[in-house]
Amino acid sequence: MVSAVISFKVKRGREKDFEDKALAIANIMRKSAKGLIDIQIYENIEDPSSYLIYMEWDSLTSLMEFPYYSYFKDIMVYGEREVLNKSPKMKILG
């Protein structure tokens, strides 16, 4: 099993937009992302415009295929243009 954590810094006032889109994508992924075991979205209590998405995958191969899903690409382009202060950062944990 492999885990990944993606950190997001959202523009002030756009938190609800981010949450709605992230939840929608998480629900799609739960149904169709091959190898995904779990996905959770967390808001930083100390900084409400910072979020983490935590994912567990059955293998590194499944995780590495994940960014290529078209729905994820679409949300990342939208996020970087409209909602995020900077590009998300991903860390892989073994």
N, C-alpha and C positions, 0 to 999 in steps of 0.2 A: 504494500500500500504506500502511496505517495500523497503528500499534502501540498497545497499551494495556498499562499496568502497574497491577495492583491490589495494594495492600499490606494485609496482615492482621496483627493482633496477637492471638495466641491465648492463652487462659487457661493458666497453668502446669498441667501434668498432662493437658491435653487435646490435646496436639500430635498424638498418634497418631490420635485421632478426626478432627481436621482433615485430616491427610494422607490418611486413608482416603477421606473424603468428597470432598476436592478431586481426588484421582486418579480416583474414580468419575465425577465430573462432567466432568473433562477428557476421559475416554474417551468419554462420551456426546457431548460437544461435537465431538470429532474426527470422529465418524461422522455427525452430523446438523446442526451449526451452519452454516448457509449463509454462505459467504464466509470462514470461518475457515481460515487457512493453517497456523498452528502455535499450539500452546499448551504452555507449560513451567511447572513449579512449582519454585520455589527456596526453600530454607531458609536463613536468615541464619546464617552460621557463628558470628558474634559474639553472636547472641541467638537461641537455638534456638526461641523462641516467636514469632518474626517470620518471615513468609513473603512472597514475591512471586509473583504469577502474571503471566507475560508472554504476551501474545497478539499474533499478527499477523493482520490482516484484509485482504481484497482491496480494501475501500473503507470510507470513513467511514460510509456508509449501512448496510453490513453490521454494523459495530461498534455503531452506534446502535440497531439492532434487537436486539442481543444480550441486554441486560438483561431483555427481555420474554419470553424463553423460560421456560416454567413451571418447568422443572427448576432453572434458576438462581435464580429467585425462591424456590423451596422451600429450597434450600441456604442462601440468605442469611438467611431467617427463622430457620431452625434454627441457623445459625452465630451470629447476633446474640443469640439466646436462650441457647444452650448452650455455645458454644465460644469465641467471640471476646470480647476485652476491650473493644473499641470497633468502631464501624462501619468497614468497609474504605474505603480511599481509592483512587480511580482517576485516573490521568494518561493523557492521550492524546498520542501522539507522532506527528509527521508526517514 
